[in-house]
């Protein structure tokens, strides 16, 4: 049914005499929105079908659509599938962004217990393979994992890494650390 919705958007775009680039952008946005909805409903297989449906319309997926699919996988806590999708879609085909990596970090962090070895591997891959330096967005994902797993020692290490990498905390960082007095104090000490 949703494939028909996307096909309908494609037909409307053709009738409105949109440029091919505008048509593709509109189709990608609709598919990305649908993938996010399916991810929230934990309907991973349907989310994969949505992304695959782009090819039937002659539209290449973009980083946002592929990242939405990764997020759907991580909601189902199937990190093997998420890693496989990451490996297949990113690199030669699409360029991941920091949001993509934050999704992967949160996914490995949602494991019980968090898979810190994989989290470190994601951070290394982000830097070494893609030349992306972690910003507050990545560090916030790590702090969220620490909060959810009640890992204060690791949270203080994350704050140290932020300071060493000269990454300034943002509003969301302050929101996360405000939940734990020792974290809040330590952040103030490091970034005073």
NORBELFEN-V777542 format. One record per residue. N is the residue number from 1. RES is the residue in one small letter. OMEGA is omega in degrees with one decimal (* if undefined). NEAR is the number of other ideal C-beta (glycine too) atoms within 12 Angstrom. D_LAST is the distance of its C-alpha to the last C-alpha in Angstrom with 1 decimal. Layout:
BEGIN
n/res/omega/near/d_last
N/RES/OMEGA/NEAR/D_LAST
N/RES/OMEGA/NEAR/D_LAST
END
This chain:
BEGIN
n/res/omega/near/d_last
1/x/179.9/12/54.7
2/x/176.4/23/51.3
3/x/177.0/23/52.7
4/x/178.7/15/55.2
5/x/179.2/20/52.4
6/x/177.9/36/50.8
7/x/177.8/22/54.3
8/x/177.4/18/54.9
9/x/178.6/31/51.8
10/x/179.3/30/53.1
11/x/177.9/17/56.5
12/x/-180.0/18/55.0
13/x/178.3/26/53.0
14/x/-179.2/20/56.2
15/x/-178.4/11/58.1
16/x/178.9/13/55.5
17/x/176.0/10/56.0
18/x/174.4/18/52.3
19/x/178.1/12/51.5
20/x/179.8/17/51.2
21/x/177.8/14/47.4
22/x/178.7/19/47.0
23/x/-179.7/25/49.2
24/x/-179.9/26/47.2
25/x/-179.2/22/43.9
26/x/179.0/26/45.3
27/x/178.7/39/46.7
28/x/-179.6/34/43.5
29/x/179.7/24/41.6
30/x/179.8/33/44.2
31/x/178.1/42/44.2
32/x/177.4/32/40.5
33/x/-179.0/23/40.5
34/x/178.1/34/43.3
35/x/178.3/41/41.6
36/x/178.5/26/38.6
37/x/-179.7/22/40.9
38/x/176.9/29/42.8
39/x/178.0/33/39.7
40/x/178.7/19/38.7
41/x/-178.3/17/42.3
42/x/176.9/18/42.0
43/x/-173.8/22/45.0
44/x/-176.5/28/44.0
45/x/178.3/20/47.5
46/x/177.5/25/47.9
47/x/177.2/40/44.6
48/x/179.5/33/45.8
49/x/178.2/23/49.1
50/x/179.9/38/47.3
51/x/179.3/42/45.6
52/x/-180.0/24/48.9
53/x/177.1/32/50.7
54/x/-178.6/34/49.0
55/x/179.5/18/51.1
56/x/178.7/17/54.2
57/x/-179.5/30/53.3
58/x/-178.6/17/52.7
59/x/177.4/31/48.9
60/x/174.8/21/46.4
61/x/175.5/34/43.3
62/x/-177.2/29/40.0
63/x/-179.3/27/36.5
64/x/-180.0/29/35.8
65/x/179.8/40/39.0
66/x/177.7/40/38.6
67/x/176.1/37/35.1
68/x/177.4/39/36.5
69/x/176.2/47/39.1
70/x/179.6/48/36.6
71/x/176.9/35/34.8
72/x/178.5/37/38.2
73/x/-176.8/38/38.8
74/x/175.9/39/35.5
75/x/178.0/28/36.3
76/x/178.2/27/39.5
77/x/178.0/22/37.5
78/x/-175.1/25/39.9
79/x/174.6/30/37.6
80/x/178.4/18/40.6
81/x/179.5/23/41.9
82/x/179.9/40/38.5
83/x/178.2/24/38.1
84/x/178.7/16/41.7
85/x/177.6/38/41.1
86/x/-176.9/37/38.0
87/x/-178.3/20/40.0
88/x/-173.9/21/43.0
89/x/-173.7/31/41.3
90/x/-179.2/32/38.4
91/x/-179.4/17/38.7
92/x/-172.9/10/42.1
93/x/-179.3/17/42.5
94/x/177.0/26/39.2
95/x/177.4/22/35.8
96/x/174.5/32/33.1
97/x/-176.5/24/29.8
98/x/176.4/29/26.4
99/x/177.4/25/27.7
100/x/-179.0/38/30.6
101/x/177.5/39/28.4
102/x/176.4/35/26.2
103/x/179.5/39/29.6
104/x/178.2/43/30.6
105/x/-179.9/44/27.4
106/x/178.5/38/27.8
107/x/178.1/38/31.5
108/x/177.3/37/31.2
109/x/-179.9/37/28.5
110/x/176.5/28/31.1
111/x/-179.1/24/33.4
112/x/-1.8/12/34.0
113/x/177.7/18/32.3
114/x/-178.9/30/29.9
115/x/-175.3/26/31.3
116/x/176.9/23/28.3
117/x/177.7/14/30.7
118/x/178.8/27/31.6
119/x/177.1/37/28.0
120/x/178.5/25/27.2
121/x/178.0/21/30.4
122/x/178.9/41/29.4
123/x/178.5/31/26.1
124/x/178.6/18/28.2
125/x/179.7/26/30.8
126/x/-178.4/32/28.4
127/x/-170.1/19/27.2
128/x/-175.6/13/30.5
129/x/-173.3/19/33.2
130/x/177.1/24/31.7
131/x/179.8/14/29.0
132/x/176.4/24/26.4
133/x/179.0/20/22.8
134/x/174.0/32/20.9
135/x/178.1/26/18.6
136/x/-179.5/32/16.5
137/x/179.4/30/20.0
138/x/179.9/37/21.0
139/x/176.5/42/17.9
140/x/177.1/35/18.3
141/x/179.3/37/21.9
142/x/178.8/43/21.0
143/x/175.9/44/18.7
144/x/178.8/32/21.6
145/x/178.6/36/24.0
146/x/-179.9/36/21.9
147/x/-177.7/28/21.9
148/x/-179.9/22/25.7
149/x/178.8/24/26.6
150/x/-176.6/15/24.4
151/x/-176.3/23/23.0
152/x/179.7/22/19.8
153/x/-179.2/17/20.0
154/x/178.4/27/20.3
155/x/178.4/35/17.4
156/x/175.1/25/15.0
157/x/178.6/24/16.8
158/x/178.4/41/16.3
159/x/175.3/37/12.5
160/x/179.7/21/13.0
161/x/177.4/24/15.4
162/x/-178.8/33/13.2
163/x/179.9/22/10.7
164/x/179.0/14/13.9
165/x/179.5/21/15.6
166/x/177.1/15/12.8
167/x/-179.2/27/13.3
168/x/175.7/19/10.8
169/x/175.8/31/11.1
170/x/-177.6/20/13.6
171/x/-179.0/13/15.1
172/x/175.9/21/17.0
173/x/-179.7/36/14.3
174/x/178.2/21/12.8
175/x/-179.4/19/16.4
176/x/-175.1/30/17.1
177/x/179.8/36/14.4
178/x/-179.4/19/15.2
179/x/-178.7/21/18.5
180/x/-175.2/24/17.3
181/x/-179.0/12/15.4
182/x/178.7/18/14.5
183/x/-179.1/34/13.2
184/x/179.5/25/11.1
185/x/-178.3/18/9.6
186/x/177.3/27/9.3
187/x/178.1/34/7.7
188/x/179.5/18/4.8
189/x/-177.6/15/5.1
190/x/-174.8/27/5.8
191/x/-179.9/23/3.8
192/x/*/10/0.0
END
